[in-house]
Amino acid sequence: MLDRIEQMKKNPVGNPPQRVWQYTYKGQVVYYIPPQCCDMPSVLLNANCETICSPDGGFAGSGDGKCADFFQTRTNEKLIWQDDRKQ
């Protein structure tokens, strides 16, 4: 996850600022990166930083449909990182 965060730090400052959240989902630790804009999908990664799905965002706002239960079943929310740079 640290490599992924370092890559996000190289990108321009987003609005809203980029964040990485950690949860437990279906018995495993996952990392959720919210969408940066209206039509962009979010990303849900497993502990190996492999993409599982996009829970929300995209053109329809409902992600890719592969983990539609994520928001209802996730637990153990923890903010891992937030971009504190100023625009």
C-alpha positions as CSV (number, residue, x, y, z in Angstrom):
1,M,0.0,0.0,0.0
2,L,2.9,2.4,0.7
3,D,3.9,2.2,-3.0
4,R,0.4,3.1,-4.0
5,I,0.3,6.1,-1.6
6,E,3.7,7.3,-2.9
7,Q,2.3,7.2,-6.4
8,M,-0.7,9.3,-5.3
9,K,1.6,11.8,-3.8
10,K,3.2,12.4,-7.2
11,N,-0.2,13.3,-8.7
12,P,-1.6,16.8,-8.5
13,V,-3.6,17.7,-5.4
14,G,-7.2,16.5,-5.8
15,N,-10.5,18.0,-4.8
16,P,-11.5,16.4,-2.6
17,P,-8.1,15.3,-1.2
18,Q,-7.2,11.7,-1.9
19,R,-7.7,9.2,1.0
20,V,-7.1,5.6,1.7
21,W,-9.4,3.7,4.1
22,Q,-8.8,0.3,5.5
23,Y,-11.8,-2.0,6.2
24,T,-12.5,-5.7,6.8
25,Y,-14.7,-7.0,4.0
26,K,-15.7,-10.7,3.6
27,G,-13.1,-11.7,6.2
28,Q,-10.1,-9.9,4.6
29,V,-8.3,-6.6,5.0
30,V,-9.1,-4.3,2.1
31,Y,-8.2,-0.8,1.1
32,Y,-10.8,1.6,-0.3
33,I,-9.8,4.6,-2.4
34,P,-12.8,6.9,-3.0
35,P,-13.4,8.5,-6.4
36,Q,-11.9,11.8,-7.1
37,C,-14.6,13.1,-9.3
38,C,-18.2,12.5,-10.4
39,D,-17.5,10.1,-13.2
40,M,-14.5,8.3,-11.9
41,P,-14.8,4.9,-10.2
42,S,-13.5,4.2,-6.7
43,V,-11.0,1.3,-6.2
44,L,-11.1,-1.5,-3.6
45,L,-7.8,-3.3,-3.2
46,N,-6.9,-6.5,-1.3
47,A,-3.9,-6.8,1.1
48,N,-1.6,-7.4,-1.9
49,C,-2.9,-4.1,-3.6
50,E,-4.7,-6.1,-6.3
51,T,-7.9,-4.5,-7.5
52,I,-11.0,-6.4,-6.3
53,C,-13.7,-4.0,-7.7
54,S,-15.1,-0.5,-7.9
55,P,-17.8,-0.2,-5.2
56,D,-19.0,3.3,-6.3
57,G,-18.4,6.1,-8.8
58,G,-18.3,5.9,-12.5
59,F,-20.9,7.2,-14.9
60,A,-23.9,5.6,-13.1
61,G,-22.4,6.2,-9.7
62,S,-22.7,2.6,-8.6
63,G,-19.3,1.3,-9.5
64,D,-18.8,-1.9,-11.5
65,G,-21.3,-4.0,-9.6
66,K,-18.8,-6.6,-8.5
67,C,-19.0,-5.7,-4.8
68,A,-22.4,-4.1,-4.5
69,D,-22.6,-5.1,-0.8
70,F,-19.4,-3.4,0.2
71,F,-20.9,-0.4,1.9
72,Q,-23.5,-2.5,3.8
73,T,-21.1,-5.2,5.0
74,R,-17.7,-3.5,5.6
75,T,-16.4,-3.2,9.2
76,N,-13.4,-1.9,11.1
77,E,-13.0,1.5,9.3
78,K,-9.6,3.1,9.7
79,L,-8.2,6.1,7.8
80,I,-4.8,5.0,6.6
81,W,-3.7,8.1,4.6
82,Q,-5.1,11.5,3.6
83,D,-3.4,14.0,1.2
84,D,-2.8,17.1,3.3
85,R,-1.1,19.1,0.6
86,K,-2.8,22.4,-0.3
87,Q,-4.0,23.3,-3.7
